[in-house]
Amino acid sequence: MDENPYNSRLFEILDLLVPLGNGYRMALQSCISNNNCLVVQRKEIMKKSVLFVVTMLLLCSLVGCSSSPTVNESTSTVTSEEKTEEKQATSESSRKESSDFEGLKIVASGWYLDGKYLKYYIDLYNPSDSITVDLPKYSVTARDANGVLLGNRDHTLSIIYPGQHFIYGSQGFSVDEEPSTVEFEPLAYKDYNLKDVSITGEYEPLEVVNTAIRSDKLVGEVSNPGTKTYDKVIVVALSKDESGTLIFVDSTFVDDVKPGESVAFDISHWKKLDENSVVEYYAYEW
């Protein structure tokens, strides 16, 4: 008797039909073995059998057929607990840093009028030996002789490392008359502004070299003797007279200052300085 091409496949499927009962399974086996089933019947048996298997697989996927979800839930729980502990540790560390931090100090400042515009400099100092201040802020407030406000502006710097100064100078705002007083004040900071130096890395100073006073501008180069590459650097130039009064301040930016390299800059002084002027230069990452 020739073997029907459907028989071998049907026998394989029979082993999957145990849940339907041995009677049904044996009847099908007899039908297939004795070729008592028509081809159409065999095809129908195969379709129904395949449908049964697919249905069982779908039910298995819906209700779950192994303990894997339990393992995953356990892993997820552990991961969640670890993240929670890490956040708590970070929060506690931030609170400790905030409570230990004395605050930034303004150790020097100066200003003058350039036409109707207030120009100033400020020396902001970080007294901490371990906390870096990211994005420190300060305010500039000008008042007349009666204490009435002439102008106010808040300004944000880049970063001040432990034990370091940030000497910054800029044009502030316009005023209608010469101020009687100009006040500088550090502004409140958030916990996220305070970072341990182990996270930010140690301070690596930049140097200003090869400077000269030209007829209408100051020229020089920013040199990077450290190991960091700075995408942007601010260069501040200021000059005082013999009495220590500020007579000039301005700044500029240079880009992509790589380790061991120098980048040229120039700052216009509008013929306010000459070759005998004493100019101080500062450079900081921005």
WOCOR-V38186 format. One record per residue. N is the residue number from 1. RES is the residue in one small letter. PHI is phi as a letter, one per 40 degrees, with the letter a starting at -180 (999 if undefined). Layout:
N_RES_PHI ; N_RES_PHI
This chain:
1_m_999 ; 2_d_c ; 3_e_c ; 4_n_c ; 5_p_c ; 6_y_c ; 7_n_c ; 8_s_c ; 9_r_c ; 10_l_c ; 11_f_c ; 12_e_c ; 13_i_c ; 14_l_d ; 15_d_c ; 16_l_c ; 17_l_b ; 18_v_d ; 19_p_d ; 20_l_c ; 21_g_h ; 22_n_c ; 23_g_c ; 24_y_c ; 25_r_c ; 26_m_c ; 27_a_c ; 28_l_c ; 29_q_c ; 30_s_c ; 31_c_d ; 32_i_c ; 33_s_c ; 34_n_c ; 35_n_f ; 36_n_c ; 37_c_c ; 38_l_c ; 39_v_d ; 40_v_c ; 41_q_c ; 42_r_c ; 43_k_c ; 44_e_c ; 45_i_c ; 46_m_c ; 47_k_c ; 48_k_c ; 49_s_c ; 50_v_c ; 51_l_c ; 52_f_c ; 53_v_c ; 54_v_c ; 55_t_c ; 56_m_c ; 57_l_c ; 58_l_c ; 59_l_c ; 60_c_c ; 61_s_c ; 62_l_c ; 63_v_c ; 64_g_g ; 65_c_b ; 66_s_a ; 67_s_c ; 68_s_d ; 69_p_d ; 70_t_c ; 71_v_c ; 72_n_c ; 73_e_c ; 74_s_c ; 75_t_c ; 76_s_c ; 77_t_c ; 78_v_c ; 79_t_c ; 80_s_c ; 81_e_c ; 82_e_c ; 83_k_c ; 84_t_c ; 85_e_c ; 86_e_c ; 87_k_c ; 88_q_c ; 89_a_c ; 90_t_c ; 91_s_c ; 92_e_c ; 93_s_c ; 94_s_c ; 95_r_c ; 96_k_c ; 97_e_c ; 98_s_c ; 99_s_c ; 100_d_c ; 101_f_c ; 102_e_c ; 103_g_h ; 104_l_c ; 105_k_b ; 106_i_c ; 107_v_c ; 108_a_a ; 109_s_a ; 110_g_a ; 111_w_a ; 112_y_a ; 113_l_c ; 114_d_b ; 115_g_g ; 116_k_b ; 117_y_b ; 118_l_c ; 119_k_b ; 120_y_a ; 121_y_b ; 122_i_a ; 123_d_b ; 124_l_b ; 125_y_b ; 126_n_b ; 127_p_c ; 128_s_c ; 129_d_b ; 130_s_a ; 131_i_b ; 132_t_c ; 133_v_b ; 134_d_c ; 135_l_f ; 136_p_c ; 137_k_b ; 138_y_a ; 139_s_b ; 140_v_b ; 141_t_b ; 142_a_b ; 143_r_b ; 144_d_c ; 145_a_c ; 146_n_c ; 147_g_g ; 148_v_c ; 149_l_c ; 150_l_b ; 151_g_i ; 152_n_a ; 153_r_a ; 154_d_c ; 155_h_b ; 156_t_b ; 157_l_c ; 158_s_c ; 159_i_a ; 160_i_b ; 161_y_c ; 162_p_d ; 163_g_g ; 164_q_b ; 165_h_b ; 166_f_b ; 167_i_c ; 168_y_b ; 169_g_b ; 170_s_a ; 171_q_c ; 172_g_c ; 173_f_a ; 174_s_c ; 175_v_b ; 176_d_c ; 177_e_a ; 178_e_c ; 179_p_c ; 180_s_c ; 181_t_a ; 182_v_b ; 183_e_b ; 184_f_b ; 185_e_a ; 186_p_c ; 187_l_c ; 188_a_c ; 189_y_b ; 190_k_b ; 191_d_d ; 192_y_c ; 193_n_c ; 194_l_b ; 195_k_b ; 196_d_c ; 197_v_c ; 198_s_c ; 199_i_c ; 200_t_c ; 201_g_g ; 202_e_c ; 203_y_c ; 204_e_b ; 205_p_c ; 206_l_c ; 207_e_b ; 208_v_b ; 209_v_b ; 210_n_f ; 211_t_c ; 212_a_a ; 213_i_b ; 214_r_c ; 215_s_c ; 216_d_b ; 217_k_a ; 218_l_b ; 219_v_b ; 220_g_i ; 221_e_b ; 222_v_c ; 223_s_b ; 224_n_b ; 225_p_c ; 226_g_c ; 227_t_b ; 228_k_c ; 229_t_c ; 230_y_b ; 231_d_c ; 232_k_a ; 233_v_b ; 234_i_c ; 235_v_b ; 236_v_b ; 237_a_b ; 238_l_a ; 239_s_b ; 240_k_b ; 241_d_c ; 242_e_c ; 243_s_c ; 244_g_g ; 245_t_c ; 246_l_c ; 247_i_b ; 248_f_a ; 249_v_a ; 250_d_a ; 251_s_a ; 252_t_a ; 253_f_b ; 254_v_b ; 255_d_b ; 256_d_f ; 257_v_c ; 258_k_c ; 259_p_d ; 260_g_g ; 261_e_b ; 262_s_b ; 263_v_b ; 264_a_c ; 265_f_a ; 266_d_a ; 267_i_b ; 268_s_c ; 269_h_b ; 270_w_f ; 271_k_g ; 272_k_c ; 273_l_b ; 274_d_b ; 275_e_c ; 276_n_c ; 277_s_c ; 278_v_b ; 279_v_b ; 280_e_b ; 281_y_b ; 282_y_b ; 283_a_b ; 284_y_a ; 285_e_c ; 286_w_b
